[in-house]
Amino acid sequence: MKTAKTILIIDDSQQIHHLVKARLKGLSVEISSADNGETGLEMAREAMPDLILLDVNMPGVSGFDVCRELKNSSQTHDIPVIFLTGEDETVNKVKGFDLGAVDYVTKPFDPAELRARVRAALKTKDLMDMLTTQAQIDGLTGLHNRGYFDQRFDQELSEGRRYNRSLGLLLVDVDHFKSVNDTFGHPKGDEVLSKVASVLSTSGRASDVTCRYGGEEFAVILPEASADLTYQSGLRMLEQIRQCQDFVAILGRPVTVSIGTACAMPDQQITAAAMIQHADQALYSAKESGRNRVAAA
């Protein structure tokens, strides 16, 4: 987890790198540098900085091209960009804003102006991150919600293809949940869902992403997981829930789940929708076979 705000400078002039670092000295930021657009894009995707200071005029890949690439990617779309330029031309400023930049600073920098614009951009990024986080959290379980799942799953699938990595998916359904609500009431049902969420989120690896998919259904994204690892993860979660005594305290009886698994290998050109359908079909098979079990696509 990042402990300080991070800024990436993308500029072909080393003098500008030194100058910006000197002007921002004293701010609670960590600064990294790239001297061309291609390297800058790679560093942005890898480090996910809180702010990018981007030179407009660079040989090869221009600052406008870099900004366009950043804003066209769901991964880097929300990183704020401040353009750096030696030109005070209105047409370039308009083009930069149209591409999604949040601000423009003209060289040579006024120290106070540069610091003020950087602070303002970082503060706005904090507020946007907070609002985004709140919008992507399920109020009952505290897990990420369906909207976050859809976005993150697409991202993980795309990165799996790019970096030659497999991706696993679990769809988890609480068995006979309607009878829980009907027999014990919705408050008890909510307790059950919250506990299932807690068990699922603590039973996997730190890199796994657990989301509330909808109703009594959950989804777990498993980056870099083979088909066997995905299936074994499902078995482990199934057993953890089956053995959890907190459900006995809540309902007076155990709770079980049914789990469907699917895995995408890096050489497969499978869509997110198709992979979810495979996991859903496996989940249906688990439920048709008697529930309280794991089935693989």
C-alpha positions as CSV (number, residue, x, y, z in Angstrom):
1,M,0.0,0.0,0.0
2,K,1.3,3.4,-0.9
3,T,2.2,5.6,2.1
4,A,2.9,8.8,0.2
5,K,1.4,10.4,-2.9
6,T,3.3,9.4,-6.1
7,I,4.0,11.6,-9.1
8,L,5.4,10.4,-12.4
9,I,7.2,13.0,-14.6
10,I,7.3,12.2,-18.3
11,D,9.7,14.6,-20.1
12,D,12.6,14.1,-22.5
13,S,14.6,16.9,-20.7
14,Q,16.6,15.8,-17.6
15,Q,16.9,19.4,-16.7
16,I,13.1,19.6,-16.3
17,H,13.2,16.4,-14.1
18,H,15.7,18.1,-11.8
19,L,13.8,21.4,-11.8
20,V,10.4,19.9,-11.0
21,K,11.9,17.8,-8.2
22,A,13.5,20.9,-6.8
23,R,10.3,22.9,-7.0
24,L,8.3,20.2,-5.3
25,K,10.8,19.6,-2.6
26,G,9.1,19.6,0.8
27,L,5.8,18.2,-0.4
28,S,4.9,14.7,0.9
29,V,5.4,13.0,-2.5
30,E,7.5,10.4,-4.1
31,I,8.6,11.3,-7.6
32,S,9.7,8.9,-10.4
33,S,10.9,9.8,-13.9
34,A,10.6,8.7,-17.5
35,D,12.4,10.4,-20.4
36,N,10.1,9.3,-23.2
37,G,6.5,8.5,-23.9
38,E,6.8,4.7,-24.3
39,T,8.6,4.3,-21.0
40,G,6.2,6.7,-19.3
41,L,3.2,4.6,-20.4
42,E,4.9,1.4,-19.1
43,M,5.7,3.0,-15.7
44,A,2.2,4.5,-15.4
45,R,0.6,1.0,-15.9
46,E,3.0,-0.6,-13.5
47,A,3.1,2.0,-10.7
48,M,-0.3,3.6,-11.0
49,P,0.9,7.0,-9.8
50,D,-1.5,9.6,-8.2
51,L,-0.5,12.2,-10.7
52,I,1.4,12.5,-14.0
53,L,3.3,15.6,-15.1
54,L,3.5,15.2,-18.9
55,D,5.6,17.1,-21.4
56,V,3.7,17.9,-24.6
57,N,6.6,18.1,-27.1
58,M,8.6,14.9,-27.0
59,P,10.3,13.0,-29.9
60,G,8.5,9.9,-31.0
61,V,5.4,9.4,-28.8
62,S,4.2,12.9,-28.0
63,G,2.6,14.0,-24.7
64,F,-0.8,14.1,-26.5
65,D,-0.4,10.5,-27.7
66,V,0.6,9.4,-24.1
67,C,-2.4,11.2,-22.6
68,R,-4.7,9.6,-25.2
69,E,-3.4,6.2,-24.4
70,L,-3.8,6.8,-20.7
71,K,-7.4,7.9,-21.0
72,N,-8.3,5.1,-23.4
73,S,-7.3,2.5,-20.8
74,S,-9.7,1.5,-18.0
75,Q,-6.6,0.8,-15.9
76,T,-5.1,4.3,-16.1
77,H,-8.1,6.4,-17.1
78,D,-8.5,8.0,-13.7
79,I,-4.9,9.1,-13.2
80,P,-4.9,13.0,-13.4
81,V,-2.5,14.5,-16.0
82,I,-1.0,18.0,-15.8
83,F,0.6,19.0,-19.1
84,L,4.0,20.7,-19.1
85,T,4.8,22.9,-22.1
86,G,7.1,25.7,-23.2
87,E,4.3,27.0,-25.4
88,D,1.5,29.3,-24.1
89,E,-0.7,28.5,-27.1
90,T,-4.5,28.3,-26.5
91,V,-5.0,25.7,-29.2
92,N,-2.6,23.3,-27.4
93,K,-4.3,23.9,-24.0
94,V,-7.7,23.2,-25.5
95,K,-6.4,20.0,-27.1
96,G,-4.9,18.9,-23.8
97,F,-8.1,19.5,-21.9
98,D,-10.1,17.7,-24.6
99,L,-7.9,14.7,-24.2
100,G,-8.6,14.6,-20.4
101,A,-5.8,16.6,-18.8
102,V,-6.8,18.3,-15.6
103,D,-4.4,21.3,-15.8
104,Y,-1.6,22.9,-17.8
105,V,1.7,24.5,-16.5
106,T,3.9,26.6,-18.8
107,K,7.7,26.4,-18.7
108,P,9.6,28.1,-17.1
109,F,7.7,27.2,-13.9
110,D,6.7,29.6,-11.2
111,P,7.6,27.6,-8.1
112,A,4.5,28.7,-6.1
113,E,2.2,28.1,-9.1
114,L,3.5,24.6,-9.8
115,R,3.2,23.5,-6.2
116,A,-0.3,24.9,-6.0
117,R,-1.5,23.1,-9.1
118,V,0.1,19.8,-8.0
119,R,-1.5,20.1,-4.5
120,A,-4.9,20.9,-6.1
121,A,-4.7,18.0,-8.5
122,L,-3.7,15.6,-5.7
123,K,-6.6,16.8,-3.5
124,T,-9.1,16.4,-6.3
125,K,-7.7,12.8,-6.9
126,D,-8.2,12.0,-3.2
127,L,-11.9,13.2,-3.3
128,M,-12.5,11.2,-6.6
129,D,-10.9,8.1,-5.1
130,M,-13.1,8.4,-2.0
131,L,-16.3,8.8,-4.0
132,T,-15.3,5.9,-6.3
133,T,-14.6,3.6,-3.4
134,Q,-17.9,4.4,-1.7
135,A,-19.8,3.7,-5.0
136,Q,-18.1,0.3,-5.4
137,I,-18.7,-1.1,-1.9
138,D,-21.7,-3.2,-1.0
139,G,-23.3,-1.7,2.1
140,L,-24.3,-4.9,3.8
141,T,-21.2,-7.1,3.5
142,G,-18.4,-4.4,3.0
143,L,-17.2,-6.3,-0.1
144,H,-16.8,-4.8,-3.5
145,N,-20.1,-4.7,-5.4
146,R,-21.2,-6.0,-8.8
147,G,-20.1,-2.8,-10.6
148,Y,-16.6,-3.1,-9.3
149,F,-16.5,-6.8,-10.2
150,D,-17.4,-6.1,-13.8
151,Q,-14.7,-3.5,-14.2
152,R,-12.0,-5.5,-12.3
153,F,-12.8,-8.8,-14.0
154,D,-12.4,-7.2,-17.5
155,Q,-9.1,-5.6,-16.4
156,E,-7.7,-8.9,-15.0
157,L,-8.8,-10.8,-18.1
158,S,-7.1,-8.3,-20.3
159,E,-3.9,-8.3,-18.3
160,G,-3.9,-12.1,-18.2
161,R,-3.7,-12.1,-22.0
162,R,-1.1,-9.3,-22.1
163,Y,1.2,-10.8,-19.6
164,N,0.6,-14.5,-20.4
165,R,-1.2,-15.3,-17.0
166,S,-4.1,-17.5,-16.2
167,L,-7.2,-16.3,-14.4
168,G,-9.6,-18.2,-12.2
169,L,-13.2,-17.4,-11.2
170,L,-15.5,-18.7,-8.5
171,L,-19.3,-18.1,-8.4
172,V,-20.6,-18.9,-4.9
173,D,-24.3,-19.3,-4.0
174,V,-25.7,-19.8,-0.5
175,D,-27.7,-22.9,-0.4
176,H,-31.5,-22.6,0.4
177,F,-31.1,-19.0,1.3
178,K,-34.8,-18.2,0.6
179,S,-35.7,-20.6,3.4
180,V,-33.4,-18.8,5.7
181,N,-35.2,-15.5,5.1
182,D,-38.6,-17.2,5.3
183,T,-37.9,-19.1,8.5
184,F,-35.6,-16.8,10.5
185,G,-36.4,-13.4,9.0
186,H,-34.4,-11.0,6.8
187,P,-32.2,-9.6,9.7
188,K,-30.9,-13.2,10.3
189,G,-30.5,-13.6,6.5
190,D,-28.4,-10.4,6.5
191,E,-26.2,-11.8,9.3
192,V,-25.6,-15.0,7.3
193,L,-24.6,-13.1,4.1
194,S,-22.2,-10.9,6.1
195,K,-20.6,-14.0,7.7
196,V,-20.3,-15.8,4.3
197,A,-18.6,-12.6,2.9
198,S,-16.2,-12.6,5.8
199,V,-15.3,-16.3,5.4
200,L,-14.8,-16.0,1.7
201,S,-12.6,-13.0,1.9
202,T,-10.3,-14.5,4.5
203,S,-10.1,-18.0,3.0
204,G,-8.3,-17.1,-0.2
205,R,-5.0,-15.5,-1.1
206,A,-4.2,-11.9,-0.5
207,S,-4.4,-11.3,-4.3
208,D,-7.9,-12.8,-4.6
209,V,-10.8,-10.3,-5.1
210,T,-14.1,-11.2,-3.4
211,C,-17.2,-9.4,-4.4
212,R,-20.9,-9.6,-3.7
213,Y,-22.3,-10.5,-7.1
214,G,-26.0,-10.1,-6.2
215,G,-28.5,-11.4,-3.7
216,E,-27.0,-14.4,-2.0
217,E,-24.4,-14.9,-4.7
218,F,-20.7,-14.0,-4.5
219,A,-17.9,-13.9,-7.0
220,V,-14.1,-14.4,-6.4
221,I,-11.5,-13.4,-8.9
222,L,-8.3,-15.4,-8.7
223,P,-5.4,-13.7,-10.6
224,E,-2.7,-16.1,-11.9
225,A,-4.6,-19.2,-10.8
226,S,-4.6,-22.4,-12.8
227,A,-7.8,-24.5,-13.2
228,D,-6.6,-26.8,-10.5
229,L,-5.7,-24.0,-8.1
230,T,-9.1,-22.4,-8.8
231,Y,-10.9,-25.7,-8.0
232,Q,-8.9,-26.3,-4.8
233,S,-9.6,-22.7,-3.7
234,G,-13.3,-23.5,-4.1
235,L,-13.0,-26.6,-2.1
236,R,-11.2,-24.8,0.7
237,M,-13.9,-22.1,0.9
238,L,-16.6,-24.7,0.8
239,E,-15.1,-26.4,3.8
240,Q,-14.4,-23.2,5.7
241,I,-18.1,-22.2,5.4
242,R,-19.3,-25.8,6.2
243,Q,-17.2,-25.9,9.4
244,C,-17.9,-22.3,10.6
245,Q,-19.7,-22.5,13.9
246,D,-20.9,-18.9,13.7
247,F,-23.7,-20.0,11.5
248,V,-24.9,-22.4,14.2
249,A,-24.9,-19.4,16.6
250,I,-27.0,-17.4,14.2
251,L,-29.4,-20.0,12.9
252,G,-29.0,-23.0,15.2
253,R,-27.7,-25.0,12.2
254,P,-24.8,-25.0,9.7
255,V,-24.8,-23.1,6.4
256,T,-23.5,-24.5,3.1
257,V,-22.8,-23.1,-0.3
258,S,-22.5,-24.3,-3.9
259,I,-19.6,-23.2,-6.0
260,G,-19.0,-23.1,-9.8
261,T,-15.4,-22.6,-11.1
262,A,-14.0,-21.5,-14.4
263,C,-10.4,-20.7,-15.6
264,A,-9.1,-18.7,-18.5
265,M,-5.7,-19.6,-19.9
266,P,-3.6,-16.9,-21.5
267,D,-3.9,-18.4,-25.0
268,Q,-7.7,-18.5,-24.9
269,Q,-9.6,-15.6,-26.5
270,I,-12.5,-15.9,-24.1
271,T,-14.7,-12.9,-23.2
272,A,-15.6,-11.9,-19.7
273,A,-19.2,-12.7,-20.4
274,A,-18.4,-16.2,-21.7
275,M,-16.2,-17.0,-18.8
276,I,-18.9,-15.9,-16.3
277,Q,-21.4,-18.1,-18.2
278,H,-19.1,-21.1,-17.9
279,A,-18.8,-20.5,-14.1
280,D,-22.5,-20.0,-13.8
281,Q,-23.2,-23.3,-15.7
282,A,-20.8,-25.1,-13.3
283,L,-22.6,-23.5,-10.4
284,Y,-26.0,-24.7,-11.8
285,S,-24.5,-28.2,-12.0
286,A,-23.3,-28.1,-8.4
287,K,-26.8,-27.1,-7.3
288,E,-28.5,-29.7,-9.5
289,S,-26.2,-32.4,-8.1
290,G,-27.3,-31.8,-4.5
291,R,-25.7,-28.5,-3.5
292,N,-22.9,-28.2,-0.9
293,R,-20.3,-29.0,-3.5
294,V,-17.9,-27.5,-6.1
295,A,-18.3,-28.1,-9.8
296,A,-15.8,-27.1,-12.5
297,A,-16.6,-25.7,-15.9
